[in-house]
Amino acid sequence: MLNFLKESRKFLAHQENLLIILGNESCDLDSAASALSLAYYYSQKTHEIPTNSIIKGIFPVLNVTRKNFPIKTEVKHILAEFQITENHLIFKDDLNETQFSKNEIILVDHHVSPYHSNVVGVFDHRPYNADCNLSERCHKTIEKVGSCSTLISMEFLKTDKPKDYELPLSLLYHAIILDTVNFSDKVNIFTEKDVEVVNKIESLFPEKFSEIKRKDIFEKINKVKADISSLTPYQVLNKDAKFLSFNGVNISLPGFPMAVQEFVSLPEAHENLDEFVEEFDSTAIVLIGQKHVENGVLRDIGIISGDSGLKDELSEALKKARNDKGQQLQLEEIKGCTFMNGIYFKQHNLELTRKFILPIVETVLKNFSK
């Protein structure tokens, strides 16, 4: 796999006949592991690529600029453990617009893309978005599991010799452990399929992985992810941010490995938020905090906007929203926090993540922007 990643960089000189495996813009460990591993899988199993075109080059793209990659602390750290360095990686600013718009793309860990007309395949664990505008011919693997890496792992596990793929399966294993919060019953964001895949990987490589070792792996990754000591508040905002836009109105959704209440107390948090708002022309920011504690997580939310109407609509929508099981975020407003005139909540339902919040915010955005 290391040789493939290094060799695939030579295709950056090409403009046509490429297959781009594109991760999501948060570039978290799940997205990075999925993109790198799936690209390698298709390089070995070219007959399985969902295309009728002649493909001369395959490579994964991490959907972040090379400059911003160092703020993805846990991604950089875990990749380095597998000897994957920046010299092996391709970032979104390594490509030009022609390469994105003129070649076929497979999306991992997301399925809404400005390049939807070029998308020939999708692997995602988010709820299906009917506005994704994907072609009917697009091969879609969209399934609600705890981690997109579970879906990618299944591709390797169905081969005749899955033990030949130790590096990608090991990388994907780490991402699944992190995404499912090590199968925490309190958080409960895993499925039987996630458990089955992890058990299968452990049976293939018992000297490396086991149920007993999962806790150590999770704590190692989470420690690196939570260590923001080398980052400015601005970099913390950028570390894991999502962006929504409709009719000129933009909403940013930064997620970070700490509580929102801790973030707003950081030195220069106000100034850095102002800088973030200006750079991304954000009409509103929805701050999403997640702090790992023993046997679970703490979650909280902050909504900041100069438009009080939009701020109130976002607040009410998040308080009222239910998923298909009737679950709500169970938000409790924090009355004492007035940072930047925002509205702040403790989130008592720990099962619902940003994947639940995103479509709610998107619906508010579209209605507000009409």
Protein Blocks (a to p, Z undefined) as FASTA:
>chain_A
ZZmmmmmmmmmmpmghpacddddfklpaklmmmmmmmmmmmmmmmmlpccfbdcfbdcdd
ddbdfklmmmmmmlmmmmmmnopafklpccfklpcfklmmmpccddehiabdfklmmpcb
dcdfbdcdfklopafklccdddddfbfklmmmmmmmmpmblmlmmmmmmmmmmmmmmmno
nopaklopacfklmmmmmmmmmmmmmlgcfklmmmmmmmmmmmmmmmklpcfklmmmmmc
cdddeehiacdddddfbdfklmmmpghklmmmmmmmmmnopabdcdddddddehiacddd
ddddfblklmmmmmmmmmmpccfkopafkiaddfkbcghhiacdddfblkbcfklmmmmm
mmmmmmmmZZ
